[in-house]
């Protein structure tokens, strides 16, 4: 179950120096990786990996095992045809 903090408590915690530093660090890291991949042949591969990670996350958190096995079967069927 997701526990939500009151809005003022959330804002108080997010503006702490360590949290701001974490947010800036992650932003710069993601920005640097995207800038490095932009315009290269690695960009489509990174997009494919991101889609796989998204489907993995989706199967673990959002949908039942029946649908995740259906998605895996469907994608393997498509891969074998090409």
QUIJO-V221707 format. One record per residue. N is the residue number from 1. RES is the residue in one letter. SS is DSSP state (a for helix, b for strand, c for the rest). PHI is phi in whole degrees, 0 to 359 (999 if undefined). D_CENTER is the distance of its C-alpha to the mean C-alpha in Angstrom with 2 decimals. Layout:
((N/RES/SS/PHI/D_CENTER) (N/RES/SS/PHI/D_CENTER))
This chain:
((1/X/c/999/20.66) (2/X/c/278/18.94) (3/X/c/262/21.43) (4/X/c/259/21.55) (5/X/c/275/23.51) (6/X/c/300/26.07) (7/X/a/304/25.04) (8/X/a/293/27.44) (9/X/a/293/26.30) (10/X/a/299/22.65) (11/X/a/296/23.88) (12/X/a/296/26.18) (13/X/a/286/23.53) (14/X/a/287/21.08) (15/X/c/268/23.94) (16/X/c/293/24.94) (17/X/a/305/25.10) (18/X/a/294/22.84) (19/X/a/292/19.98) (20/X/a/296/20.57) (21/X/a/297/20.66) (22/X/a/297/17.29) (23/X/a/296/15.70) (24/X/a/295/17.68) (25/X/a/298/16.88) (26/X/a/295/13.07) (27/X/a/300/13.74) (28/X/a/294/16.27) (29/X/a/295/14.30) (30/X/a/295/11.47) (31/X/a/299/14.43) (32/X/a/297/16.46) (33/X/a/294/14.16) (34/X/a/295/13.75) (35/X/a/293/17.50) (36/X/a/292/18.32) (37/X/a/279/16.69) (38/X/c/299/18.06) (39/X/c/81/21.03) (40/X/c/251/20.95) (41/X/c/287/20.86) (42/X/a/282/17.73) (43/X/a/298/15.69) (44/X/a/297/15.84) (45/X/a/293/14.99) (46/X/a/295/11.83) (47/X/a/295/10.95) (48/X/a/296/12.02) (49/X/a/296/10.05) (50/X/a/297/6.73) (51/X/a/295/8.52) (52/X/a/297/9.63) (53/X/a/296/6.58) (54/X/a/297/5.81) (55/X/a/294/9.54) (56/X/a/297/9.80) (57/X/a/298/7.87) (58/X/a/298/10.00) (59/X/a/290/13.00) (60/X/a/282/12.87) (61/X/a/245/12.58) (62/X/c/243/13.82) (63/X/c/237/16.30) (64/X/c/287/19.38) (65/X/a/301/20.05) (66/X/a/300/22.34) (67/X/a/290/19.78) (68/X/a/294/17.36) (69/X/a/290/20.46) (70/X/a/296/21.44) (71/X/a/296/18.21) (72/X/a/294/18.65) (73/X/a/294/22.31) (74/X/a/295/21.83) (75/X/a/291/19.53) (76/X/a/290/21.99) (77/X/a/294/24.83) (78/X/a/294/23.51) (79/X/a/291/23.01) (80/X/a/286/26.55) (81/X/a/280/28.09) (82/X/c/269/27.01))
